[in-house]
Amino acid sequence: MDRVPMSSPDVTDAEREVVMKALHTPVLSIGPYVQQFEQRLSAFVGARYGVAVNSGTSGLHLSVIAAGVTEYDLVVTTPFSFIASANCILYERGIPIFVDVDPLMGNIDPEQVHAAISDLSRGGMAARRWLPPALRNGRYGRVKAILAVHAFGQPADMTPIVALARRRNLVVIEDACEALGSEYRGHPAGTLGDLAVFAFYPNKQITTGEGGMIVTNNEEWAVLLRSLRNQGRDVFDAWLNHTRLGFNYRLDELSAALGCVQMQRIHELLAKRARVAAWYNERLADLELVERPLISDTTTVMSWFVYVVRIKPPARRDGVMRLLAASGIPSRPYFTPIHLQPFYRKRFGFRRGDFPVTERLGDTSLALPFSSVMTESQVDMVCEQLRRSLVQSIQSEDTVGVA
């Protein structure tokens, strides 16, 4: 059994009481708690509309639909992310166009976004270099959207991305699933593009168990998204009448009730996570083989989703991870590049070497145990064991070399 859990939700009696209160009502779906949760979160972010859904993945899927992506359309995005940010494009038979990431922050590189969109608009050989290898001789449409991921809670460099999108008449979708509470140049994540999606899995800044929310300032999209999440029913549809193809992506009342109380505690929850990150930063400052998380000058508020370090040579990330696990300390590689996932290799012909910065980050990044309920003594335990594991991993490599 792990001596320190990888993550833990921060739930109090207030959350338990409101869930029980919801259970004593006759409405367990599409009721007042969902509406209240939408209002609280959108107000916190600074968006006009919030549309609650049953997962961040669902929210990304519906955002891709709202952006008008259909078969063969192109969406420029990053391979250094959780796989849902690319899968949501495939759900609508679009084509993800991966570009590499900034080596310091791990977020999508605006210069490569610009180069990819320029080349794809020209077509021919210029476009081929950006298409997935298996599709370079096939049919493809035009670029419809840019899907930027705020990796680990830190916003991508959005100013040049949004400026490019405005010139090209493209929709900007923010995958802010890991970034609730963060700010870019003084503006909240979720208000930087046209649509944004937050997620509330138990390891996120707030949790609803499972759940997500789309935020936007576009009223027409908000109406469309509410229809799409509810099997395609419009507000004016009679019972069991459906205007369009939709999905069962509704968030239930129990989850929304939990979310309402979590939003009441949002500043407390964010502060507690920042405190744990500060403990880590302090204790890892003297470890030469560990690169602590870097915060961009454009990130005016950092919202800590996970605490991810990079392991430097001669230590090896996977060896350190195994040694930590043997001592009861869990850790995770963050992220395994999307283009190297088996499905993406098989379908699109991607291979190692296609996105070298992403691959280097994927080989060296390590998420340590992290949550708002971690204690200082637990952080001490993790850091001490990490220190030992680094030494042991180097010694084992030396032994293998001698043999």
C-alpha positions in Angstrom: 0.0 0.0 0.0 1.3 3.5 -0.9 2.7 5.4 2.1 1.5 8.6 0.4 -1.5 8.7 -2.0 -1.0 10.0 -5.5 -3.9 12.4 -5.1 -6.9 12.9 -2.8 -10.1 14.9 -3.1 -10.6 17.7 -0.6 -14.2 17.0 0.6 -15.7 18.2 3.9 -18.9 17.7 5.8 -20.4 20.7 3.9 -20.1 18.8 0.6 -21.6 15.6 2.2 -24.5 17.5 3.6 -25.5 19.2 0.4 -25.3 15.9 -1.5 -27.7 14.4 1.1 -29.9 17.4 0.7 -30.1 16.9 -3.0 -31.0 13.2 -2.5 -34.0 14.3 -0.5 -35.4 16.2 -3.5 -37.4 14.7 -6.4 -35.0 16.2 -9.0 -31.8 14.4 -9.6 -31.0 15.6 -13.1 -31.1 19.0 -14.8 -32.3 20.8 -11.7 -31.4 23.8 -9.6 -28.0 22.6 -8.5 -26.8 22.3 -12.0 -28.0 25.8 -12.8 -26.4 27.1 -9.6 -23.1 25.4 -10.3 -23.0 26.8 -13.8 -23.6 30.3 -12.5 -21.0 30.1 -9.8 -18.2 28.7 -12.0 -18.9 31.0 -14.9 -19.0 34.0 -12.6 -15.7 33.0 -11.0 -14.1 32.6 -14.4 -15.7 35.8 -15.8 -17.6 34.2 -18.7 -21.2 34.9 -19.6 -22.4 31.3 -19.9 -21.5 28.0 -18.3 -22.8 24.6 -19.6 -22.3 21.7 -17.2 -21.5 18.3 -18.7 -20.5 14.9 -17.3 -16.8 15.1 -18.1 -14.1 17.3 -19.5 -13.9 15.0 -22.5 -17.6 15.6 -23.2 -17.1 19.3 -23.0 -14.2 19.2 -25.5 -16.3 17.1 -27.8 -19.2 19.5 -27.8 -16.8 22.5 -28.2 -15.4 20.9 -31.4 -19.0 20.5 -32.7 -19.7 24.2 -31.8 -16.6 25.2 -33.7 -18.1 23.6 -36.8 -15.6 20.8 -37.2 -16.8 18.0 -39.5 -15.2 15.2 -41.6 -11.7 16.0 -42.8 -11.5 19.4 -41.1 -8.2 20.2 -39.4 -7.7 21.3 -35.8 -4.2 22.4 -34.7 -3.3 21.2 -31.3 -0.6 19.7 -29.1 0.7 16.1 -28.7 1.8 16.8 -25.1 -1.5 16.4 -23.3 -4.0 14.0 -22.0 -5.4 12.0 -24.9 -8.9 13.5 -24.7 -7.8 16.7 -26.3 -7.0 14.9 -29.5 -9.7 12.2 -29.3 -12.4 14.9 -29.3 -11.4 15.9 -32.8 -11.7 12.3 -34.0 -15.2 12.0 -32.6 -16.3 14.4 -35.4 -14.1 12.7 -38.0 -11.7 15.7 -38.0 -8.0 15.5 -38.3 -5.7 16.6 -35.4 -2.7 18.6 -36.6 0.0 18.3 -34.0 2.6 20.9 -33.5 5.5 20.6 -31.0 5.6 22.5 -27.7 7.7 25.1 -25.9 10.6 23.2 -24.2 10.3 25.2 -21.0 6.6 25.2 -20.3 5.4 22.2 -22.3 2.6 24.3 -23.9 1.8 24.5 -27.6 4.4 26.6 -29.5 2.7 29.7 -31.1 5.4 30.0 -33.8 4.7 26.4 -34.9 1.0 27.0 -34.8 1.5 30.0 -37.2 3.8 28.0 -39.5 1.4 25.0 -39.6 -1.6 27.1 -40.5 0.3 29.1 -43.1 1.6 26.0 -44.8 -1.8 24.2 -44.6 -3.5 27.1 -46.2 -1.1 27.0 -49.2 -1.5 23.3 -49.7 0.8 21.1 -51.7 4.2 20.0 -50.3 4.1 22.8 -47.7 1.0 21.3 -46.2 2.2 17.7 -46.3 4.8 18.1 -43.6 2.1 18.9 -41.1 -0.3 16.2 -41.9 -0.2 12.9 -40.1 2.1 10.6 -42.1 -0.6 8.1 -43.0 -2.8 10.9 -44.4 -0.3 12.8 -46.5 -1.7 11.4 -49.8 -5.3 11.5 -48.7 -8.1 14.0 -48.5 -8.2 16.8 -46.0 -10.2 20.0 -45.5 -9.3 23.4 -44.1 -8.2 24.4 -40.6 -11.3 25.2 -38.5 -9.9 25.6 -35.0 -7.0 25.8 -32.7 -7.2 23.7 -29.6 -4.7 25.0 -27.0 -4.0 23.0 -23.8 -3.1 24.7 -20.6 -0.7 21.9 -19.4 -0.5 21.2 -15.7 -2.5 24.4 -14.9 -0.3 26.9 -16.7 -1.9 28.8 -19.5 -0.5 28.5 -23.0 0.8 31.7 -24.6 -2.5 32.8 -25.9 -2.0 36.3 -27.3 -0.3 35.3 -30.5 -2.6 32.3 -30.9 -5.8 34.4 -30.6 -4.4 37.1 -32.9 -3.6 34.5 -35.6 -7.1 32.9 -35.1 -8.8 36.3 -35.6 -6.9 37.0 -38.8 -7.7 33.5 -40.1 -11.3 33.4 -38.9 -10.6 30.3 -36.7 -12.3 29.2 -33.4 -10.0 29.0 -30.4 -10.8 26.3 -27.9 -9.1 26.3 -24.5 -8.5 22.9 -22.9 -8.5 24.5 -19.4 -9.4 21.1 -17.8 -6.3 21.5 -15.6 -6.3 25.2 -15.2 -9.2 26.4 -13.1 -8.1 29.6 -11.3 -5.0 30.3 -13.3 -4.5 33.7 -15.1 -2.6 34.7 -18.2 -1.5 38.3 -18.3 -4.1 39.1 -15.7 -7.0 37.4 -17.5 -8.5 34.1 -16.2 -8.0 30.9 -18.1 -11.3 30.2 -19.8 -11.8 33.7 -21.1 -8.8 33.7 -23.5 -10.4 32.0 -26.5 -14.0 31.4 -27.8 -14.8 28.4 -25.7 -13.1 26.8 -22.8 -13.5 23.5 -20.9 -12.9 22.7 -17.3 -12.9 19.3 -15.7 -13.7 18.1 -12.2 -12.1 14.6 -11.8 -11.1 13.9 -8.2 -7.5 15.1 -8.7 -8.5 18.5 -10.1 -8.6 21.8 -8.3 -12.3 21.2 -7.5 -14.2 17.9 -7.9 -17.7 16.7 -8.7 -16.5 13.1 -8.8 -16.9 13.1 -12.6 -17.9 16.2 -14.5 -16.9 19.2 -16.6 -18.1 22.6 -17.8 -17.9 24.6 -21.0 -17.7 28.4 -20.7 -18.3 30.9 -23.4 -19.5 34.4 -24.1 -21.4 33.3 -27.2 -25.2 32.9 -26.5 -25.9 30.9 -29.6 -23.2 28.4 -28.7 -24.5 28.2 -25.1 -28.0 27.3 -26.4 -26.5 24.8 -28.8 -24.3 23.2 -26.2 -27.3 22.7 -23.8 -29.2 21.0 -26.5 -26.3 18.8 -27.5 -25.7 17.6 -23.9 -29.4 16.6 -23.6 -29.9 14.3 -26.7 -30.4 17.2 -29.1 -33.5 18.7 -27.4 -34.0 22.4 -27.8 -35.6 24.6 -25.2 -38.7 24.8 -27.4 -39.0 21.1 -28.1 -41.9 19.1 -26.7 -41.2 16.0 -24.6 -39.1 13.4 -26.5 -38.8 15.7 -29.5 -35.2 16.3 -30.7 -34.0 19.0 -33.1 -30.6 17.6 -33.8 -28.3 14.7 -33.1 -27.3 15.0 -29.5 -25.6 13.1 -26.6 -26.3 12.0 -23.1 -23.7 14.3 -21.6 -25.7 15.7 -18.7 -24.3 16.4 -15.3 -26.4 15.0 -12.5 -27.7 17.0 -9.5 -25.7 15.2 -6.9 -22.4 16.0 -8.7 -23.5 19.6 -9.3 -24.4 20.0 -5.6 -20.9 18.8 -4.7 -19.5 21.3 -7.2 -21.6 24.2 -5.7 -19.9 23.8 -2.3 -16.5 23.2 -3.9 -16.9 26.6 -5.7 -17.7 28.2 -2.4 -14.3 26.9 -1.2 -12.4 27.6 -4.4 -10.0 30.2 -3.0 -9.2 28.0 0.0 -8.6 25.0 -2.2 -6.3 26.9 -4.6 -4.4 28.4 -1.7 -3.8 25.0 -0.1 -2.5 23.6 -3.4 -0.2 26.5 -3.8 1.1 25.9 -0.3 1.9 22.2 -1.1 3.7 23.3 -4.3 5.7 25.8 -2.3 6.8 23.1 0.1 8.0 21.0 -2.9 9.8 24.0 -4.4 11.7 24.7 -1.2 12.7 21.1 -0.6 13.8 20.3 -4.1 15.8 23.5 -4.7 19.2 21.9 -4.1 18.6 18.7 -6.2 20.7 19.2 -9.3 19.1 16.3 -11.1 15.6 17.6 -10.6 14.2 20.5 -12.6 11.3 22.1 -10.7 8.2 23.4 -12.6 8.9 26.7 -14.4 6.4 29.5 -14.3 6.1 31.7 -17.4 6.3 35.5 -17.1 2.9 35.5 -18.8 1.3 33.4 -16.0 0.2 36.0 -13.5 -1.6 33.4 -11.3 -0.6 29.7 -11.3 -3.3 27.2 -10.5 -1.6 24.0 -9.4 -3.1 20.9 -10.9 -0.2 18.5 -10.4 3.4 18.9 -9.4 5.6 17.7 -12.3 9.4 17.7 -12.2 11.9 16.7 -14.9 14.6 14.2 -14.1 18.0 15.1 -15.6 20.7 12.7 -16.7 22.5 10.7 -15.6 19.4 9.7 -13.6 16.6 8.1 -15.6 13.0 8.9 -15.0 11.6 5.4 -15.3 14.3 4.0 -12.9 13.5 6.7 -10.4 9.8 6.0 -10.7 10.4 2.3 -10.0 12.5 3.0 -7.0 9.9 5.4 -5.6 7.2 2.8 -6.1 9.3 0.2 -4.2 9.4 2.5 -1.2 5.6 3.1 -1.3 5.7 6.5 -3.1 3.6 6.6 -6.2 4.5 8.8 -9.2 3.4 9.0 -12.8 4.9 9.9 -16.2 3.2 13.1 -17.4 2.5 12.9 -20.2 3.0 10.0 -22.5 2.9 11.8 -25.9 -0.4 11.4 -27.7 1.3 10.6 -31.1 3.1 7.7 -29.5 0.0 6.1 -28.1 -0.7 2.7 -29.9 -3.9 3.9 -31.5 -2.4 7.0 -33.0 0.7 5.1 -34.2 -1.5 2.6 -36.0 -4.1 5.0 -37.4 -1.9 7.9 -38.4 1.6 6.4 -38.8 3.3 8.6 -36.2 6.7 7.4 -34.9 9.3 8.5 -32.4 11.2 11.6 -33.7 8.1 13.3 -35.1 7.9 15.8 -32.2 11.2 15.8 -30.4 10.5 18.4 -27.7 7.3 16.6 -26.7 9.1 13.3 -26.6 11.9 14.6 -24.5 9.4 16.0 -22.0 7.5 12.8 -22.1 10.7 10.8 -21.3 11.8 13.0 -18.4 8.6 14.4 -16.7 7.5 12.9 -13.4 4.4 13.8 -11.4 4.9 13.5 -7.7 2.1 12.9 -5.2 0.0 16.1 -4.9 -3.3 17.4 -3.5 -4.6 20.1 -1.3 -4.8 17.7 1.6 -1.1 16.7 1.6 0.7 17.4 4.8 4.1 19.0 5.1 5.4 15.7 6.6 4.2 13.8 3.5 6.0 16.2 1.2 9.1 15.7 3.3 8.8 12.0 2.9 8.4 12.2 -0.9 11.3 14.5 -1.3 13.6 12.4 0.9 12.7 9.3 -1.0 13.2 11.1 -4.3 16.6 12.1 -3.2 17.5 8.5 -2.3 16.0 7.2 -5.5 18.1 9.6 -7.7 21.3 8.3 -6.1 20.3 4.7 -6.3 19.2 5.0 -10.0 22.7 6.5 -10.9 24.5 3.7 -9.0 22.4 1.0 -10.7 23.2 2.6 -14.1 26.9 2.6 -13.2 26.8 -1.0 -12.2 25.1 -2.0 -15.5 27.8 0.0 -17.3 30.6 -1.8 -15.5 29.1 -5.2 -16.1 
